[in-house]
Structure formats: C-alpha cells, structure tokens
Amino acid sequence: MESRQTPFRPDPPEQAPDLDLRPGQPLRGSMARWLQQCPHCGYSAPDIGRAHPAAAEAVAAAPFRALIADSTHPPLARRFLAWAHVLEETGALHAAAEATLHAAWVADDLNRADLASAWRQDAVALWRSGPSLDAEQTVRVIDALRRSGAWQDAANTVEILAATNPPEAVAQVVALERRLIAGQDAGRHTLASALPPPARRPHVAHQQIARRGGGNSGGFWARLRRMFRGS
C-alpha cells in the first residue's frame, strides 16, 4: 500500500542545543515532523520509502505490533520508539539509542518525567550495548543518566571520562555535568552553559538524524565542533 508523506526540511535552530544535543527552537518544536509513519503497518522512519531490508520482518512481529498499540504511551513517542525498535532489530544500536532518546524528549514536553526517565535509561542501555563509545557520545550517556536520576552511575561515568583527558570542549561539558550531578540537578541545561559564546550560534546537527538509518551520535558533535571553530 502507498501513502502520501511530506518531506521534512528543517530550518536551522536559533537557540543553543541542550547538553544531550536536543536542538534549540524552532527546530526543537518540530519533532512531529522528524519521522514519517506508514498509516497501514505503523512503520516509522525519516523516509519510509527507503526501508531497511529487514524492516518488514521486524514490523510484522508481535513486539512491534504491541508497541504501536500501547495507548499508555504518547502517540508521538510511540513513533520514535517504533523506529528505535526497527533499528535495534537490525543491529543499529547507537541509532536506536538516539531514537529512544527522542521519545524521552517527547515525554519531557508532556511533563511525563516517569516515561522520560525510563526511556533515557533504555537509551543508555542501547548505547552501551553497541560499539565502543567515543568521548562525545559518552557525554550524552552521562547527561541521560543525570536527567534520569541515576546519580552514582552518572558520577562514575564522569570520572572515567575525565580521566581520559578528553578534548577541551568535551572537558568543559564534563565539568558542568560533574557539578550538576553533585547537586543532584536533573534539569535541562544547554551547551551554552558549559561552552564559550560560539555555542550560542544556531545548532544544525539535526540533519544527521536522517542519515545512515538514524546516524551515529558522534555526527552531532562533529558538526558542533565545526561551529565552535567558526567554520
């Protein structure tokens, strides 16, 4: 079956991203347009016309059907979780973590702290189950742990990362995360709180979401580093 879908062409955000790289406004408020969803089978992806070869099997299976039918979860969050499920089933664990984090962002907007915390924990598990994380990806794990109130795990991960002598921009974010964890602050904070003024420039990293089946989170930071250099 066919369905008509509108391509998403995001405008660059005008505000700094959060520490977990959720983009600032106006891109921040456009999440309902980040994924397409088939009205017949429920398959979700940035472009449902370019499905992974194994997606059909994942979509037809009982766990996927149960996920999209779960009315206890917000509809938009289910769309991201459906995409995350397909990615996980096809082995793209870091991309699945990214999509699961996006579901947590939906929960944030709906003041569903319980769901946001659970989905951040799920995202962390997916990140840690995939290939080795680089320093920038580990910062996002730390932020997810902090935002979900996993204080000891967050603190331990901060110290492990700090001991690796990470790049300067990462070290500045790690220093802020350490202070927030010590104060048991589970709130939202932006990169502009940790980095020099260039971090306030528009964040254009969201384009990575639609690449390589969701992309890897390192791509977000590569774009941010280019912005910090003024390129």
MARBA-3410 file (N, C-alpha, C, O; in Angstrom, 1 decimal):
231
0.8,-1.2,0.0,0.0,0.0,0.0,0.9,1.2,0.0,2.0,1.2,0.5 ~ 0.3,2.3,-0.6,1.1,3.6,-0.6,0.4,4.6,0.3,-0.8,4.5,0.6 ~ 1.2,5.6,0.7,0.6,6.7,1.4,1.4,8.0,1.0,2.6,7.9,0.7 ~ 0.8,9.1,1.1,1.4,10.4,0.8,2.1,10.9,2.0,1.5,11.1,3.1 ~ 3.4,11.2,1.9,4.2,11.7,3.0,4.9,13.0,2.6,5.3,13.2,1.4
5.0,14.0,3.5,5.6,15.3,3.3,7.0,15.2,3.8,7.3,15.0,5.0 ~ 8.0,15.5,2.9,9.4,15.5,3.3,9.6,16.6,4.4,9.0,17.7,4.3 ~ 10.5,16.4,5.3,10.8,17.4,6.4,12.1,18.1,6.0,13.2,17.5,5.9 ~ 12.0,19.4,5.8,13.2,20.2,5.5,13.3,21.2,6.7,12.7,22.3,6.6 ~ 14.1,20.9,7.7,14.2,21.7,8.9,14.9,23.0,8.6,15.9,23.1,7.9
14.4,24.1,9.3,15.1,25.3,9.4,16.2,25.3,10.5,15.9,24.6,11.5 ~ 17.3,25.9,10.4,18.3,25.8,11.5,17.8,26.5,12.7,17.1,27.5,12.7 ~ 18.1,25.9,13.9,17.6,26.5,15.1,18.4,27.8,15.5,19.5,28.0,15.0 ~ 17.7,28.6,16.3,18.3,29.9,16.6,18.8,29.9,18.1,19.4,30.9,18.5 ~ 18.6,28.8,18.8,19.0,28.7,20.2,20.0,27.6,20.4,20.0,26.6,19.6
20.8,27.6,21.4,21.8,26.6,21.7,21.1,25.2,22.0,20.0,25.2,22.6 ~ 21.7,24.1,21.7,21.2,22.8,22.0,21.4,22.5,23.5,22.2,23.1,24.2 ~ 20.6,21.6,23.9,20.7,21.1,25.3,22.0,20.2,25.4,22.7,20.0,24.4 ~ 22.4,19.9,26.6,23.6,19.1,26.8,23.5,17.7,26.1,24.5,17.1,25.7 ~ 22.3,17.2,25.9,22.1,15.9,25.2,21.9,16.1,23.7,21.6,15.2,23.0
22.2,17.4,23.3,22.1,17.8,21.9,20.7,17.9,21.3,20.5,17.9,20.1 ~ 19.7,17.9,22.2,18.4,18.3,21.6,18.5,19.7,21.1,18.9,20.6,21.8 ~ 18.1,19.9,19.8,18.3,21.2,19.2,17.4,22.3,19.8,16.4,22.0,20.4 ~ 17.8,23.6,19.7,17.0,24.7,20.2,15.9,25.0,19.2,15.8,24.4,18.1 ~ 15.1,26.0,19.6,14.0,26.4,18.8,14.5,27.1,17.5,15.6,27.7,17.6
13.8,27.1,16.4,12.5,26.5,16.3,12.5,25.0,15.9,11.4,24.4,15.9 ~ 13.7,24.4,15.6,13.7,23.0,15.3,13.2,22.2,16.5,12.7,21.1,16.3 ~ 13.5,22.6,17.7,13.1,21.9,18.9,11.6,21.5,18.9,11.2,20.4,19.3 ~ 10.8,22.4,18.4,9.3,22.2,18.4,8.8,21.5,17.2,7.6,21.4,17.0 ~ 9.6,21.0,16.3,9.2,20.4,15.1,9.2,18.8,15.1,9.2,18.2,14.0
9.3,18.2,16.3,9.6,16.8,16.4,8.5,16.0,15.7,8.7,14.9,15.2 ~ 7.3,16.5,15.6,6.2,15.7,15.0,6.4,15.5,13.5,5.8,14.7,12.9 ~ 7.4,16.2,12.9,7.7,16.1,11.5,9.0,15.4,11.2,9.4,15.3,10.1 ~ 9.7,14.9,12.3,11.0,14.3,12.1,10.9,12.9,11.4,11.8,12.5,10.7 ~ 9.8,12.2,11.7,9.7,10.9,11.2,8.4,10.8,10.4,7.4,11.4,10.7
8.4,10.0,9.3,7.2,9.6,8.6,6.7,8.3,9.2,7.5,7.5,9.8 ~ 5.4,8.0,9.1,4.9,6.8,9.6,3.8,6.2,8.6,3.0,7.0,8.1 ~ 4.0,5.0,8.3,3.0,4.3,7.4,1.7,4.2,8.1,1.7,3.6,9.2 ~ 0.6,4.7,7.6,-0.7,4.5,8.2,-1.3,3.1,8.2,-2.3,2.8,8.9 ~ -0.7,2.2,7.5,-1.2,0.9,7.3,-0.5,-0.1,8.3,-1.1,-0.9,9.0
0.9,-0.1,8.3,1.6,-1.1,9.1,2.3,-0.4,10.3,2.7,-1.2,11.2 ~ 2.3,0.9,10.4,2.9,1.6,11.5,4.4,1.8,11.4,5.0,2.4,12.3 ~ 5.1,1.3,10.4,6.5,1.5,10.2,6.8,3.0,10.2,6.2,3.8,9.5 ~ 7.9,3.4,11.0,8.3,4.8,11.1,9.8,4.9,10.8,10.5,4.0,11.1 ~ 10.1,6.0,10.1,11.5,6.2,9.7,11.6,7.6,9.2,10.5,8.2,8.9
12.8,8.2,9.1,12.9,9.5,8.5,12.4,9.5,7.1,11.8,10.6,6.6 ~ 12.5,8.4,6.4,12.0,8.3,5.0,11.5,6.8,4.8,12.3,5.9,4.6 ~ 10.2,6.6,4.9,9.7,5.3,4.9,9.8,4.6,3.5,9.5,3.5,3.4 ~ 10.1,5.4,2.5,10.3,4.9,1.2,11.6,4.2,1.0,11.9,3.6,0.0 ~ 12.5,4.3,2.0,13.8,3.7,1.9,14.0,2.8,3.1,14.9,3.0,4.0
13.2,1.8,3.2,13.2,0.9,4.4,14.4,0.0,4.4,14.9,-0.5,3.4 ~ 14.9,-0.3,5.6,16.0,-1.3,5.8,15.4,-2.7,5.3,14.3,-3.0,5.5 ~ 16.3,-3.5,4.6,15.8,-4.8,4.1,15.1,-5.7,5.2,14.2,-6.5,4.8 ~ 15.6,-5.6,6.4,15.0,-6.4,7.5,13.8,-5.8,8.2,13.3,-6.4,9.1 ~ 13.4,-4.6,7.8,12.4,-3.8,8.5,11.1,-4.5,8.4,10.3,-4.6,9.4
10.7,-5.1,7.3,9.4,-5.8,7.1,9.2,-6.9,8.2,8.1,-7.0,8.7 ~ 10.2,-7.7,8.4,10.1,-8.8,9.4,9.9,-8.2,10.8,9.1,-8.7,11.5 ~ 10.7,-7.1,11.1,10.6,-6.5,12.4,9.2,-5.9,12.6,8.6,-6.1,13.7 ~ 8.6,-5.3,11.6,7.3,-4.6,11.7,6.2,-5.6,11.9,5.2,-5.4,12.5 ~ 6.4,-6.8,11.2,5.3,-7.8,11.3,5.3,-8.6,12.6,4.3,-9.3,12.9
6.4,-8.5,13.4,6.5,-9.3,14.6,5.6,-8.8,15.7,5.3,-7.6,15.7 ~ 5.3,-9.6,16.7,4.4,-9.3,17.8,4.9,-8.1,18.6,4.1,-7.3,19.0 ~ 6.2,-8.1,19.0,6.6,-7.0,19.8,6.4,-5.6,19.2,6.0,-4.6,19.9 ~ 6.6,-5.5,17.9,6.3,-4.2,17.2,4.9,-3.9,17.2,4.5,-2.7,17.5 ~ 4.0,-4.9,16.9,2.6,-4.6,16.9,2.1,-4.2,18.3,1.3,-3.3,18.4
2.6,-4.8,19.4,2.3,-4.4,20.7,2.7,-3.0,21.1,2.0,-2.2,21.7 ~ 3.9,-2.6,20.6,4.5,-1.3,20.9,3.6,-0.2,20.3,3.2,0.7,21.0 ~ 3.2,-0.3,19.0,2.5,0.7,18.4,1.0,0.8,18.9,0.3,1.8,18.6 ~ 0.6,-0.3,19.5,-0.8,-0.4,20.0,-0.9,0.1,21.5,-2.0,0.2,22.0 ~ 0.2,0.4,22.1,0.3,0.7,23.5,-0.2,2.1,23.7,0.5,3.1,23.6
-1.5,2.2,24.1,-2.1,3.6,24.3,-1.7,4.3,25.6,-2.1,5.4,25.8 ~ -0.9,3.6,26.4,-0.4,4.3,27.6,0.8,5.2,27.3,1.2,6.0,28.2 ~ 1.3,5.1,26.1,2.4,5.9,25.7,1.9,7.0,24.7,1.1,6.7,23.9 ~ 2.5,8.2,24.8,2.0,9.3,23.8,2.3,8.8,22.4,3.3,8.2,22.1 ~ 1.3,9.2,21.5,1.4,8.7,20.1,2.8,9.1,19.4,3.4,8.3,18.7
3.2,10.4,19.6,4.5,10.8,19.0,5.7,10.0,19.6,6.6,9.6,18.8 ~ 5.7,9.7,20.9,6.7,8.9,21.5,6.7,7.5,20.9,7.8,6.9,20.6 ~ 5.5,7.0,20.7,5.4,5.6,20.1,6.1,5.6,18.7,6.7,4.6,18.3 ~ 5.9,6.7,18.0,6.5,6.7,16.6,8.1,6.6,16.7,8.7,5.9,15.9 ~ 8.7,7.4,17.7,10.1,7.3,17.8,10.5,5.9,18.4,11.5,5.3,18.0
9.7,5.3,19.3,10.0,4.0,19.8,9.9,2.9,18.7,10.6,2.0,18.7 ~ 8.9,3.1,17.8,8.8,2.2,16.7,10.0,2.2,15.8,10.5,1.1,15.4 ~ 10.5,3.4,15.5,11.8,3.5,14.8,12.9,2.9,15.5,13.8,2.2,14.9 ~ 13.0,3.2,16.8,14.1,2.6,17.6,14.0,1.1,17.6,15.1,0.4,17.6 ~ 12.8,0.5,17.7,12.7,-0.9,17.7,13.2,-1.6,16.4,14.0,-2.5,16.4
12.9,-1.0,15.3,13.4,-1.5,14.0,14.9,-1.4,13.9,15.6,-2.3,13.5 ~ 15.4,-0.2,14.4,16.9,-0.1,14.4,17.6,-1.1,15.2,18.6,-1.7,14.9 ~ 17.0,-1.3,16.4,17.6,-2.3,17.3,17.6,-3.7,16.7,18.5,-4.4,16.8 ~ 16.4,-4.0,16.1,16.3,-5.4,15.5,17.2,-5.6,14.3,17.6,-6.7,14.0 ~ 17.6,-4.5,13.7,18.5,-4.6,12.5,20.0,-4.3,12.9,20.8,-4.2,12.1
20.2,-4.2,14.2,21.6,-4.1,14.7,22.2,-2.7,14.8,23.4,-2.6,15.2 ~ 21.4,-1.7,14.5,21.9,-0.3,14.6,21.7,0.2,16.0,20.8,1.1,16.2 ~ 22.4,-0.2,17.0,22.1,0.0,18.4,22.3,1.5,18.8,21.5,2.0,19.6 ~ 23.3,2.2,18.3,23.5,3.6,18.6,22.4,4.4,18.0,21.9,5.4,18.7 ~ 22.0,4.1,16.8,20.9,4.8,16.2,19.6,4.6,17.0,18.8,5.5,17.1
19.4,3.3,17.4,18.2,3.0,18.3,18.3,3.8,19.6,17.2,4.2,20.0 ~ 19.4,4.0,20.1,19.5,4.8,21.4,19.1,6.2,21.1,18.4,6.8,21.9 ~ 19.5,6.8,19.9,19.2,8.1,19.5,17.7,8.3,19.4,17.1,9.2,20.0 ~ 17.0,7.3,18.8,15.6,7.4,18.6,14.8,7.2,19.9,13.8,7.9,20.1 ~ 15.4,6.4,20.8,14.8,6.2,22.1,14.9,7.5,22.9,14.0,7.9,23.7
16.1,8.2,22.8,16.2,9.5,23.5,15.2,10.5,23.0,14.7,11.3,23.7 ~ 14.9,10.5,21.7,13.9,11.4,21.1,12.6,11.1,21.7,11.8,12.1,22.0 ~ 12.2,9.9,22.0,11.0,9.6,22.7,11.0,10.2,24.1,10.0,10.7,24.6 ~ 12.2,10.2,24.8,12.3,10.8,26.1,12.0,12.3,25.9,11.4,12.9,26.8 ~ 12.5,13.0,24.9,12.2,14.4,24.7,10.7,14.7,24.5,10.2,15.7,25.0
10.0,13.8,23.9,8.6,13.9,23.8,8.0,13.9,25.2,7.1,14.7,25.5 ~ 8.4,12.9,26.0,7.9,12.8,27.3,8.2,14.1,28.1,7.4,14.5,28.9 ~ 9.4,14.6,27.9,9.8,15.9,28.6,8.7,17.0,28.3,8.2,17.7,29.2 ~ 8.4,17.1,27.0,7.4,18.1,26.6,6.0,17.9,27.2,5.3,18.9,27.3 ~ 5.7,16.7,27.5,4.4,16.4,28.1,4.4,16.3,29.6,3.4,15.9,30.2
5.6,16.6,30.2,5.7,16.6,31.7,5.5,15.2,32.2,5.0,15.0,33.3 ~ 5.9,14.2,31.4,5.9,12.8,31.8,7.3,12.3,32.3,8.0,11.6,31.6 ~ 7.7,12.8,33.5,9.0,12.5,34.0,9.3,11.0,34.1,10.4,10.6,34.0 ~ 8.2,10.3,34.4,8.4,8.8,34.6,8.8,8.2,33.3,9.7,7.3,33.3 ~ 8.1,8.5,32.2,8.5,8.0,30.9,9.8,8.5,30.4,10.6,7.7,29.8
10.1,9.8,30.6,11.3,10.4,30.1,12.5,9.7,30.8,13.5,9.4,30.2 ~ 12.4,9.4,32.1,13.5,8.8,32.8,13.7,7.3,32.4,14.8,6.9,32.1 ~ 12.6,6.6,32.2,12.7,5.2,31.7,13.3,5.1,30.3,14.2,4.2,30.1 ~ 12.9,6.0,29.4,13.4,5.9,28.1,14.9,6.4,28.0,15.6,6.0,27.1 ~ 15.3,7.3,28.9,16.7,7.7,28.9,17.5,6.5,29.4,18.6,6.3,28.9
17.0,5.8,30.3,17.7,4.6,30.8,17.8,3.5,29.7,18.9,2.9,29.5 ~ 16.7,3.4,28.9,16.8,2.5,27.8,17.8,2.9,26.8,18.5,2.1,26.2 ~ 17.8,4.2,26.5,18.8,4.7,25.5,20.2,4.5,26.0,21.1,4.1,25.2 ~ 20.5,4.6,27.3,21.8,4.3,27.8,22.2,2.9,27.6,23.3,2.6,27.2 ~ 21.2,2.0,27.9,21.5,0.6,27.7,21.8,0.2,26.2,22.7,-0.6,25.9
21.1,0.9,25.3,21.4,0.7,23.9,22.8,1.2,23.5,23.5,0.5,22.8 ~ 23.1,2.4,23.9,24.4,2.9,23.6,25.5,2.0,24.1,26.5,1.8,23.4 ~ 25.3,1.5,25.3,26.4,0.7,25.9,26.4,-0.7,25.3,27.4,-1.4,25.5 ~ 25.3,-1.1,24.7,25.3,-2.4,24.1,25.9,-2.4,22.7,26.2,-3.5,22.1 ~ 26.1,-1.2,22.1,26.7,-1.1,20.7,28.2,-1.0,20.7,28.8,-1.4,21.7
28.7,-0.5,19.6,30.2,-0.4,19.5,30.7,0.6,20.6,29.9,1.3,21.3 ~ 32.0,0.5,20.8,32.6,1.4,21.9,32.3,2.9,21.6,32.2,3.3,20.5 ~ 32.0,3.6,22.7,31.6,5.0,22.6,32.8,5.9,22.6,33.8,5.6,23.4 ~ 32.7,6.9,21.9,33.8,7.9,21.9,33.5,8.9,23.1,32.4,8.8,23.7 ~ 34.4,9.9,23.3,34.2,10.8,24.4,32.9,11.6,24.3,32.2,11.8,25.2
32.6,12.1,23.0,31.4,12.9,22.9,30.1,12.1,23.1,29.2,12.6,23.7 ~ 30.1,10.8,22.6,28.9,10.0,22.9,28.8,9.7,24.4,27.7,9.7,24.9 ~ 29.9,9.5,25.1,29.8,9.2,26.5,29.3,10.4,27.3,28.6,10.2,28.3 ~ 29.5,11.6,26.8,28.9,12.8,27.4,27.4,12.7,27.4,26.7,13.0,28.3 ~ 26.9,12.3,26.3,25.4,12.1,26.1,24.9,11.0,27.0,23.8,11.2,27.6
25.6,10.0,27.2,25.2,8.9,28.2,25.2,9.5,29.6,24.2,9.3,30.3 ~ 26.2,10.3,29.9,26.2,11.0,31.2,25.0,11.8,31.4,24.4,11.8,32.5 ~ 24.7,12.6,30.4,23.5,13.5,30.6,22.2,12.7,30.7,21.4,13.1,31.5 ~ 22.1,11.6,30.0,20.9,10.8,30.1,20.8,10.2,31.5,19.7,10.1,32.1 ~ 22.0,9.8,32.0,22.0,9.2,33.4,21.6,10.3,34.4,20.8,10.0,35.3
22.2,11.5,34.3,21.8,12.6,35.2,20.4,12.9,35.1,19.7,13.1,36.1 ~ 19.8,13.1,33.9,18.4,13.5,33.7,17.5,12.5,34.3,16.3,12.8,34.6 ~ 17.9,11.2,34.3,17.1,10.1,34.8,17.3,9.8,36.3,16.7,8.9,36.9 ~ 18.2,10.6,36.9,18.4,10.5,38.4,19.3,9.3,38.8,19.3,8.9,39.9 ~ 20.0,8.7,37.8,21.0,7.6,38.1,22.3,8.2,38.6,23.3,8.2,37.9
22.3,8.8,39.8,23.4,9.7,40.2,24.7,8.9,40.3,25.7,9.4,39.8 ~ 24.8,7.7,40.9,26.0,7.1,41.1,26.6,6.6,39.8,27.8,6.8,39.5 ~ 25.8,6.1,38.9,26.3,5.7,37.6,26.8,6.9,36.8,27.8,6.9,36.2 ~ 26.0,8.0,36.9,26.5,9.2,36.2,27.8,9.7,36.8,28.7,10.1,36.0 ~ 27.9,9.7,38.1,29.2,10.2,38.7,30.3,9.3,38.3,31.4,9.8,38.0
30.2,8.0,38.3,31.2,7.1,38.0,31.7,7.3,36.5,32.8,7.3,36.2 ~ 30.7,7.5,35.6,31.0,7.7,34.2,31.7,9.0,34.0,32.6,9.0,33.1 ~ 31.3,10.0,34.7,32.0,11.3,34.6,33.5,11.1,34.9,34.3,11.6,34.2 ~ 33.8,10.5,36.0,35.2,10.3,36.5,36.0,9.5,35.5,37.1,9.8,35.2 ~ 35.4,8.4,34.9,36.1,7.6,34.0,36.4,8.4,32.7,37.5,8.3,32.2
35.4,9.2,32.3,35.7,10.0,31.1,36.7,11.1,31.3,37.6,11.4,30.5 ~ 36.6,11.8,32.5,37.5,12.9,32.8,39.0,12.4,32.9,39.9,13.1,32.6 ~ 39.2,11.1,33.3,40.5,10.5,33.4,41.1,10.3,32.1,42.3,10.0,32.0 ~ 40.4,10.3,31.0,40.9,10.1,29.7,41.5,11.3,29.0,41.9,11.2,27.8 ~ 41.4,12.4,29.7,41.9,13.7,29.1,41.2,14.0,27.8,41.9,14.1,26.7
39.9,14.2,27.8,39.1,14.4,26.6,39.4,15.7,26.0,40.0,16.6,26.6 ~ 39.0,16.0,24.7,39.1,17.3,24.1,38.5,18.4,24.9,37.7,18.2,25.8 ~ 39.0,19.6,24.7,38.7,20.7,25.6,37.2,21.0,25.7,36.7,21.1,26.8 ~ 36.5,21.0,24.5,35.1,21.2,24.5,34.3,20.2,25.4,33.4,20.5,26.1 ~ 34.8,18.9,25.2,34.1,17.8,26.0,34.5,18.0,27.5,33.6,17.8,28.3
35.7,18.4,27.8,36.1,18.5,29.2,35.3,19.6,29.9,34.9,19.5,31.0 ~ 34.9,20.7,29.1,34.1,21.7,29.7,32.7,21.3,30.0,32.1,21.6,31.0 ~ 32.2,20.5,29.1,30.8,19.9,29.4,30.9,18.9,30.5,30.0,18.9,31.4 ~ 31.9,18.1,30.6,32.1,17.1,31.7,32.2,17.9,33.0,31.6,17.4,34.0 ~ 32.9,19.0,33.1,33.0,19.8,34.3,31.6,20.3,34.8,31.3,20.2,35.9
30.8,20.7,33.8,29.4,21.2,34.2,28.6,20.0,34.6,27.9,20.1,35.6 ~ 28.7,18.9,33.9,27.9,17.7,34.3,28.3,17.2,35.7,27.5,16.8,36.5 ~ 29.6,17.3,36.1,30.1,16.9,37.4,29.4,17.8,38.5,29.0,17.3,39.5 ~ 29.3,19.1,38.2,28.7,20.0,39.2,27.2,19.7,39.3,26.7,19.7,40.4 ~ 26.6,19.5,38.2,25.1,19.2,38.2,24.8,17.9,39.0,23.8,17.8,39.7
25.6,16.9,38.7,25.4,15.6,39.4,25.7,15.7,40.9,24.9,15.2,41.7 ~ 26.7,16.5,41.3,27.0,16.7,42.7,25.8,17.4,43.4,25.5,17.1,44.6 ~ 25.1,18.2,42.7,23.9,18.9,43.2,22.7,18.2,43.0,21.6,18.7,43.3 ~ 22.7,17.0,42.4,21.6,16.2,42.1,20.5,17.0,41.3,19.3,17.1,41.6 ~ 21.0,17.7,40.3,20.2,18.6,39.4,19.9,17.7,38.2,20.8,17.5,37.4
18.6,17.3,38.1,18.2,16.5,36.9,17.6,17.3,35.8,16.9,16.8,34.9 ~ 17.7,18.7,35.9,17.0,19.5,34.9,17.7,19.7,33.6,18.8,19.1,33.4 ~ 17.1,20.4,32.7,17.6,20.7,31.4,18.6,21.8,31.5,18.4,22.9,32.1 ~ 19.8,21.6,30.8,20.8,22.7,30.7,21.3,22.6,29.3,21.3,21.6,28.6 ~ 21.7,23.8,28.8,22.2,23.9,27.4,23.7,23.9,27.3,24.4,24.1,28.3
24.2,23.7,26.1,25.6,23.7,25.9,26.2,25.1,26.1,27.4,25.3,26.4 ~ 25.4,26.1,25.9,25.8,27.5,26.2,26.2,27.7,27.6,26.9,28.6,28.0 ~ 25.7,26.8,28.5,26.1,26.9,29.9,27.5,26.4,30.2,28.1,26.7,31.2 ~ 28.0,25.6,29.3,29.3,24.9,29.5,30.4,25.4,28.6,31.6,25.4,28.9 ~ 30.0,25.9,27.4,31.0,26.3,26.4,31.0,27.8,26.1,30.1,28.5,26.5
32.1,28.3,25.5,32.2,29.7,25.2,31.1,30.2,24.3,30.3,29.4,23.8 ~ 31.0,31.5,24.1,29.9,32.1,23.4,29.5,31.5,22.0,28.4,31.5,21.7 ~ 30.5,30.9,21.2,30.1,30.3,19.9,29.1,29.3,20.0,28.4,29.0,19.1 ~ 29.0,28.6,21.2,27.9,27.6,21.4,26.5,28.1,21.3,25.6,27.4,21.1 ~ 26.4,29.4,21.4,25.1,30.0,21.2,24.6,30.2,19.8,23.5,30.6,19.5
25.5,29.9,18.9,25.2,30.0,17.5,24.2,28.9,17.1,24.1,27.9,17.8 ~ 23.4,29.0,16.0,22.5,28.0,15.7,23.0,26.6,15.6,24.2,26.4,15.1 ~ 22.3,25.6,16.0,22.7,24.2,16.0,22.0,23.6,14.8,20.8,23.5,14.7 ~ 22.9,23.1,13.9,22.3,22.5,12.6,22.5,21.0,12.6,22.3,20.4,11.5 ~ 22.8,20.4,13.7,23.2,19.0,13.7,22.1,18.0,13.5,22.3,16.8,13.2
20.8,18.5,13.6,19.7,17.5,13.4,19.7,16.8,12.1,19.1,15.8,11.9 ~ 20.4,17.4,11.1,20.4,16.8,9.7,20.9,15.3,9.8,20.5,14.5,9.0 ~ 21.7,15.0,10.8,22.3,13.7,10.9,21.3,12.6,11.2,21.5,11.5,10.9 ~ 20.1,13.0,11.8,19.1,12.0,12.1,18.7,11.2,10.9,18.5,10.0,11.0 ~ 18.6,11.8,9.8,18.0,11.2,8.6,19.1,10.4,7.8,18.8,9.9,6.7
20.3,10.3,8.3,21.4,9.7,7.5,21.7,8.4,8.1,21.7,8.2,9.3 ~ 22.1,7.4,7.3,22.6,6.1,7.7,21.7,5.5,8.7,22.1,5.0,9.8 ~ 20.4,5.4,8.4,19.4,4.8,9.3,19.4,5.4,10.7,19.1,4.7,11.7 ~ 19.5,6.7,10.7,19.5,7.4,12.0,20.8,8.0,12.4,20.9,8.8,13.3 ~ 21.9,7.6,11.8,23.2,8.1,12.0,23.7,7.7,13.3,23.1,6.9,14.1
24.9,8.2,13.7,25.5,7.9,15.0,25.6,9.2,15.7,25.8,10.3,15.1 ~ 25.6,9.2,17.0,25.6,10.4,17.8,26.9,11.2,17.6,26.9,12.4,17.9 ~ 28.0,10.5,17.2,29.2,11.3,17.0,29.0,12.3,15.9,29.7,13.3,16.0 ~ 28.2,12.1,15.0,27.9,13.0,13.9,27.4,14.4,14.4,27.8,15.4,13.9 ~ 26.6,14.3,15.5,26.1,15.6,16.0,27.3,16.4,16.5,27.4,17.6,16.3
28.2,15.8,17.2,29.3,16.5,17.8,30.3,17.0,16.8,30.9,18.0,17.0 ~ 30.5,16.2,15.7,31.4,16.7,14.6,30.9,18.0,14.1,31.7,18.9,13.8 ~ 29.6,18.2,13.9,29.0,19.4,13.4,29.2,20.5,14.5,29.5,21.7,14.1 ~ 29.0,20.2,15.7,29.2,21.2,16.8,30.6,21.7,16.8,30.9,22.9,17.0 ~ 31.6,20.8,16.7,33.0,21.2,16.7,33.3,22.2,15.6,34.1,23.1,15.8
32.7,21.9,14.4,32.9,22.9,13.3,32.4,24.2,13.6,32.9,25.3,13.2 ~ 31.2,24.3,14.3,30.7,25.5,14.7,31.5,26.3,15.7,31.7,27.5,15.7 ~ 32.1,25.5,16.7,33.0,26.1,17.7,34.2,26.8,17.1,34.7,27.8,17.6 ~ 34.6,26.2,15.9,35.8,26.8,15.3,35.4,27.9,14.4,36.3,28.6,13.8 ~ 34.1,28.2,14.2,33.6,29.3,13.4,33.6,29.0,12.0,33.6,29.9,11.1
33.7,27.7,11.6,33.7,27.3,10.2,32.3,27.3,9.6,32.1,27.0,8.4
END
